Amino acid sequence: MRWRCAAKKNQEGSRYRFVGSMKQNGLKKSFVHVIQQKIFSGEYSIGQQLPTERELAVQIGVSRSLVNTGILELANQGFVRILPRQGTVVADYKRNGNLQVLSALMNCDSYRFDDQLLTNLIDLRLLIECESARLACDHATGDDLATLTALIHSMKNSTPPENAAEPILHFHYLLTQYSGNAVYAMTFKSFESTTLRLMRQHLQVAPDLPKSVKLHESLVHALELRDPEASALGVRACILHGADALKKVYE
């Protein structure tokens, strides 16, 4: 009987330690995510020294020991550099970023990005989607183009305007699929959550939905004509229309 009681206590103790460990891991993950977003937004710029561990603990509301392990995790990921007796500084993640930095960027939920980083994201879309539009002229079927037209109808009837972000996102994702290049589609899909958030911002700060609809209609018309360059220019106009609107967020 005593053995059973001791075994039960050990089992409960292990369970509590496991739950406590899970909670700590969750808090550390949240702390790391917060610092990543501050770096991506430019609040903490490359080369800038971070606040002390004590200051970060107070600001974010976690223990100093958790901040310490979180900083080590950020250093392993390539976001920061720990300088002995000097503190922690933001690493040049743009030049030396690795797969972990890219993965964090794909899931970034910061309200705004560092200016250069936003420009880089827009350039990535232009690179992939303009070529996808050219290729879609050869690969997209009549049914594919009808699907794009149906999505334009959904955009047109979206209320409030930011609800059009999802059909717009799906439109552009399908365009990469219709290119016939699976890697283009996978790359676009990887940045889906970040792209959707930027599209919503565009439609909130400058909700010119009729113009967005018209630009997408022109793009589908160019695809129907099987005109590669007109299609590339069409998708470029769609992307830059949103990019110009986002500038208001950064003014």
Residue, then its C-alpha position, 0 to 999 in steps of 0.5 A: m500500500r505504501w509502495r502504491c502511494a509513493a508511486k502515485k506521488n511520483q507520478e503526480g510529481s512528474r506530471y506537474r513537472f511536465v506541465g510546468s516545463m510545457k508552460q515555461n517552453g510556451l512562455k519562452k516561445s512567446f518571448v522569442h516571438v515578441i523579440q523577432q517581431k520587434i526586429f522585423s518591424g525595425e523597432y530594434s534595428i540591426g546593430q542596436q543593443l537590446p535592453t538589459e535582461r532585467e529591463l526586458a523581463v519587466q517590459i514583457g512580464v516574464s522572469r529574468s531566467l526565461v529572458n536569458t534562455g530566450i536570448l540564447e535561442l534568438a542567438n542560435q537562430g541568428f537574430v542577435r549576437i551576445l557580446p561578452r561584457q557588452g550586452t546583446v545586439v541585433a545581428d545582421y539577419k538580412r545579410n546572414g539570415n538562415l532558414q530559421v530567420l526565413s521561417a520566422l519571417m513567413n509567420c511574422d505578425s508584426y503590424r508593420f515591417d522595417d521599410q527595407l524588409l517590406t520592399n524586399l517582400i514586395d520584390l519577391r512577389l513581383l519576381i515570382e508572380c510576374e513570371s507566373a503570369r507569363l507561364a500561366c498564359d501557356h498553362a492555364t485552362g479555360d476553367d482556371l480563368a473562370t475560377l479567377t473570374a469568380l474570385i474577382h466577383s467575390m472581391k467585388n461583393s466583399t463588405p467591408p473592403e478588407n474582407a476582399a483580402e482572402p479572395i485576392l490572396h487566393f487569386h494570386y496563389l492560384l496564379t502561381q499554381y497555374s504557372g505550372n511551376a510547383v516551387y513558385a506556388m510553394t514559395f507563395k504559400s509559405f508567405e501566405s499569412t504574412t501576405l494576407r496581413l499586408m493585403r488586409q492593411h492595404l484595404q484598411v488604410a486605402p480601401d479603393l476596392p473598385k480599382s483593385v477589382k478593375l486591375h484584376e479584371s485587366l489581368v484576367h483579360a490579358l491571360e485570356l488573350r494569352d499575352p505573356e507580357a501584358s499579363a506580367l504587367g497586369v499582375r505587377a500593377c495589382i501588386l504595386h497598387g497594394a504596395d502604394a497603399l501600404k506606404k500610408v502605414y509607414e508615413 
